[in-house]
Amino acid sequence: MAAPDTRQLVEEVTRTVLSRLQDMQLQIVVGVSNRHAHLSREDLATLFGLDAMTVYRRVRQPSDFAAVETVSVSGPRATFPKLRLMGPCRAKTQVELSRTDCVTLGIDAPITQSGHLDEAGPIDIEGPRGKIHVPHGVMVAARHIHMGPSHAEALGVKDQDLVSIEFGGQRGGVLDNFIIRLKDDWVPEIHLDTDEANALGVSDGDFGKLIRK
């Protein structure tokens, strides 16, 4: 039979290990999202004469990829050449910019979830085969976290929940209002735009900690 001081040591070690395991479970990798565009199949055909994009590199989410193809996007004040496309094609064309990008282009765009484009700002998009004007195409992506249903269950969250994330480092801090978004094949990943990442000193591949409320 273990002596009392040995039992106490075992209990303390066990608590420490369990606490660290729980802390590791709450750590989610960061994906810093630079400006990019998603095209509908119809608009891809107009701009490139293609029916599918070419894979440049895979990203963390299994069904998504950065494409070889790029476009130019223009607002009243400026143009961004060689804006990377993300595949595969979407139901609607959308351009995701940071707030700083929108100011540079002279576009008033809402902070909203992907695909919520009723109030999105206007944008001109040009490819090698043509040019289109999208009246409701520009958005600033709301903070969100991708994950699968099993990850959400393990973390005690559900689709469309709002959570907070703690970031470490010299300029770290806590950001609120991250939207939990679920899809069967998604893996856990925090999405921040470049404005948010730069303010926190966070880079792609860093980690944030989900704060349980």
N, C-alpha and C positions, 0 to 999 in steps of 0.2 A: 504493500500500500504506500502510495506516494506521501511524502511529508507535506504538511500544510503549505510551506513556502514553495515547494515544487508545484503543487496543484495551482497555486495562485499564479506562478510564472506561466504555466501552460495555458491558463485561462486568459491571461493578458496577451500572450502571443497569438492565441486563437482570435481574440477580439481584433487585434491589430491586423492580422491577415485578412479576416472577413471585411474589415473596414476598407483595406486597400483594394480588395477585389471589387467591392461595391463602387469605390471611387473610379477604378479602371473601367467598369461598365458604363459609367456616366460620361466618360471621355469620348468625344466624337470628333472625327477628323474634319478639318476645315477645307472647303473648296472656295478659293477666291475667284469670283466670276468677273472676268473682264468684259468690256462691251462686245456684243455679238448679236447675230440675227438668226431667226428661224423662218423658213419660207414654206408656204403652201406648195403643193405639187404644181398647181397652175402657175404660180409666180416663178417657180424655179424654171419651168418650161419657157416662160416669157423672157427671163433674164439670161438664161444659159442654153436654152434649147435642149435641156436634159430632163429625164424623168426620175433621176435619183442622184444624190450627191456622192462624191468620192471620199472615202475615209482617209483622213490625214493622220489622226491618232485617236485611240480610244480614251474615254474618260472613266471616272469611277463608276458611274451608273451604267449597268451592263447594256442597256438598249440605246445609249446615246454616244455620239462621237463628234469630234471636231472635224470639219470637212476641209478638203483641199480648196474648195471654191470660196472666193471672197467677193464682196460687193462694196460699192461706194454709197454712203448715206449722207444726205444733205438736208440742212435746215436753213432758215433765213440768214444765219450769220456765218456758217462754215460748213465744210465737208470733211467727213472721215473716210479716207480711201482704205481699201483692203480690210474691210471689216469681216471678220471670220464668220462663216456660217456654221451652225450646229445642226447635225442630223439626228434622226431622220426627219422627213418633212412633217409639218404640223397641219392641222386643219385650217389655221389662219396664220398669216405672216405677222411676225412681231419682232421688234428691235428692242433689246434690253440694254439700257444705258445707266450710268451713274447720274446722280444729280449734277455733278460737275460737267459731265458730258452734255447734258441737256442745256445747261447755261451756255456752254461753248457753241452749240449748234443754234441756240435761240429757240428752243422748243419747250413748251410747257407740258410736262408729262406727269401722270399720276403715279404714286407708289401703290402698286397693286400686285395681285398674284398672276402668275403666268396664265395666259388665256383669257383673262378678264380685261377685254379691250374696248368696252363700250365708251369709256372716257379717255382712251389712249390718245396721245398726241399725233399730229400728222408728220409724215416723213417721205422723202423722195429716195428711192433705191435704184441704183444703176448697176447692171451687169454687162458682160461683153456682147450680149445679143439684144438688149433692150433696157427700158427704163419704166418704172411704175411709180405712181403716187399712192400712198396708203393713208387714207384720212384718219384712221384710228389704228396706229401701228407701234407707237413708241411708249414704253413703260419703264419705270424704275422698279425693279423686282423687290417686293416685300421680303424682309428677312424670313428665311424658311429653313427647314431641316428635312431632307429626304430620309426615308427609312421604309423597311418592309413591315408588314403586320406583326411578324414574330418579334422584331426589335421593339416595336411600339408596346407590345404586351409586356415584354421584359422590363421596359422602362416605365410602365404605368401611365402611358399617354395614348391619345387616340387622334385620328385624323382631324385637322383644323384646330387642335388645342393650341393655345399660346403659352410659350415657355420662355424662360430666361436662360442665358448662357454666360458663364464666367470665363474670361480669357486672362491668362497669365502674362508675364513679361513686364518690362519697364513701363509700357504704356497700356497695360491691360486694364480690364474693368468688366462690368456686367452690362450686357445689352438685353433689353426686354423685347417682347412681341415677336418672337420667332414662331412661325406657323409650322406645325407638324403636318407633313404631307406624306401620304402613304401610297405605295404601289407594290404589287407582289414581288417584283424583281429588284426593287431598289435596295441599296445598302446605306447605312447611316452616314450622312454627310451634311455638315453645316454649310449653307451658301451665304456668303457675304459679297457685296460689290467692292470695287477698289476703294471708294471713298471710306467705307466702314473699316476695311482691312487696314488701310494706311493710318487711320486715326488711332487704331488699337495696336499698331505695329505687328499685325498678324500676317503670316504668309501661308500660301497654299501648302497643305500637309501638316500644319500645326494642329493643335487640338484645343477644343473648348469643352467646358464641363457643364452638363445640363444640371440646372438647379432644381431640386425637388422642392415643391411648395408645401 
